[in-house]
Amino acid sequence: MAADEPLVLGIETSCDETGVGIVRGTTLLADAVASSVDTHARFGGVVPEIASRAHLEAMVPTIERALKEAGVSARDLDGIAVTSGPGLAGALLVGVSAAKAYAYALGKPLYGVNHLASHICVDQLEHGPLPEPTMALLVSGGHSSLLLAPDITSDVRPLGATIDDAAGEAFDKIARVLNLGFPGGPVIDRLAKEGDPKSIAFPRGLTGPRDAPYDFSFSGLKTSVARWIEAKRAAGEEVPVRDVAASFQEAVVDVLTRKAVRACKDEGVDHLMIGGGVAANSRLRALAQERCERAGIRLRVPRPGLCTDNGAMVAALGAEMVARNRRPSDLELSADSSLPVTEPHVPGKHQHAHDHDHVHEISKDNLYS
């Protein structure tokens, strides 16, 4: 870790996690998270208004915790990065507003970055600089995408995406049908280890010869599993929860890994990066490793804590923006719930000086130590 590498604070509020990370170059210094998932659990899913309120309450304490953990002062920062999209509009707005306020008060450049590109860039914090191009499979509650990134700061190309339910969304819905609570991914992963993945032949969506080779569909799978469970209950039979969990999970990860490996072969890329919350799934990791080794592909998967939404991934992409001299965002930056992955960040219209001389130094002294 060199002292001249950019020191960047990242803020992530796209869903129900208030994440604040601090990195220097590709070294993680702090990763503070405040989650509101327990509050949403009783509703069976994320409630946008509750998420926004939770972000508002957690923002300043989480930033202060991250600065303390990193052992740095806010004045030491070289930039502030924030997820500007995609995500829940209200939740994003809280993070963007906070980032703009800190950037303005501190006189630091602001970088509005893309949530999906951040999920790719976070792998640098664990496995070093990303290869160029990078092939990435992103799987989460809201996204299932295959992306080719020749340059993570400026050139991210979508090869395929879900046409209906994302993988993580399917996990949550099946967990709800099985009365397993929310979120569904971790509990299904745990129960599946005790079940037989071959016991029930659930369908593999979009795997026919005429189907889009890199797109995903999990809605049909979700419906098939739900109907299978309903038929068992209607017949008065006990539902083999562990076998259902294992068979459903196998159907999901089979499709994800099969298409990802095919994309690597087709594009001539000898490595695969997997990110997003579902990348914490143990069976996805194991099957991906098995298939990548067979195909001569090197697999990169961050540790589970860096797969779920966090501020470290935003800071990682922000640091890369600073290192590559990408144009900062304007203070007019807005939240964009549908920001396309082809826009890794939102550059400002003009190159600004970010010293903000009009902000009184006395005010800064009162705000920051």
Summary of the structure (lengths in Angstrom):
residues: 369
radius of gyration: 21.1
end to end distance: 24.1
largest distance: 73.9
contacts: 1366
relative contact order: 0.19
helix: 45%
strand: 19%
